[in-house]
Structure formats: structure tokens, C-alpha cells
Amino acid sequence: ILPLIVLLNLDELNKYKFIFSGLSKYHYVVLEYIGINRQQIIDVNKYQLIKINKQLIHPLCSIPVGFVSFDIISQFKLFLESKTIRSKHKKRIFISRSKSSTRKISNENEVMVELACLGFESYILEDMNELDKINLFVNAEIVIGTFGGGISNILFSKDINVIEIFPEKYAGHNYFQLANYLKFKYSYIVGKNVVDNQDDKNTNISININELINILKVYI
């Protein structure tokens, strides 16, 4: 829903009220980053009824990212660029899930030995504050990570290359679509499930290091 704000008068963004449901701290930081302060936000629960005089944007809360038009995404990127200061030092990011209970990379240490030689650093996003996450992706040129919400931060990137990691029996499309809309290069790698009887989506996996390095050769 966030890119839909370009349908409003962006020069008068502070005049609007925004209704959301179940916002996290991260959501508040992102909204403040683009110029929407807390006084403009009405956070309601999903069963709460409210009366409004005029609705300017339909929420579309349940529609996947791929259904937002390319033109709207492009306009939103231009809007973000007007608010973003980028560093000349580009980051190569590996999103670690070492502190997560699911979707861990079982051979992450071995993977990072190889990636470190190529200038990658490992980041546990759960240990970072919200603004630091945004700034990390603002200055990123490559991100590697198991599918998950952390990859959505590519919205703040410029010309980033995305490599998404999937388990054997699951593949999502949201971040491929987002990368495609943003005109970023996208690749994926399928890992090997560590335990066959685990949840197909959330199982821990190992990845073939040589296969990953071969994909990276396209970008480096």
C-alpha cells in the first residue's frame, strides 16, 4: 500500500490522515522516513469501525505487491530518491537468520567464509534498529537472503542485485515481482532441506556454496 501515496499531493503530505491496522515500530519509522508523522496516523484494530468523511486511497491491504502498477512503483521510487542521501561506499549484504527459529542456513559459517572474500558482511536485522536497516539498504549493491520480510527493504535501494534463497519445496513470488518492478537484477538459489518432515516453507536448509558463487559472478 505504501507506494500508493504518490496518488496524493506529495507537496501537502502533512495535511492528510492515514488509517492503518496493527502497525509495528518498523512501520512507524518507515512512515516517518517518507514524511508522515505519528500525529497523522490512526492505528485501528481490524474489527474496529470508524467513520470518515472522504477517502482518497483504497487500502488494498490484502493485495500482493505484484498488483501495484509499475507506474506507481516508479513514481514512489522517484519520491524516495528525493528524500535519500546515499554514500559512495556500497554494501554487500548477507541477511543472517542465525537468531531466528526457522529458515536458517545450516552451513552459514562456511558460506560466509567464501562471501567475506568477496566483500560481503553478515547482518542480523533483528539486532538493528529500524532506521539503521533502511540506511543499510540505501547503500547496498548486492543482497543475499532467505525469503522473508528483510528483503522488502530493497525498496530503499538503488541498482541493487538480489539473490533470494528458497527451500526445496517452496518458492514465493513477492520479492521477484518487487525487484522486477524496481528494475533490479534478481536471481534465486534453491537449498537442500535439512530435515525432510519439517514445514516446507519454514524448514532450515543448506546451500551449495559453489552454485552461489557462480551466480555472484554475474554481478561482481
Helices and strands as residue ranges (DSSP letters): G 2-7, G 10-15, E 18-21, H 25-33, G 38-40, E 41-44, G 65-67, H 70-81, E 91-95, H 108-116, E 120-123, G 125-127, H 130-138, E 140-146, G 149-156, E 161-166, H 174-181, E 185-190, E 192-193, E 205-206, H 209-216
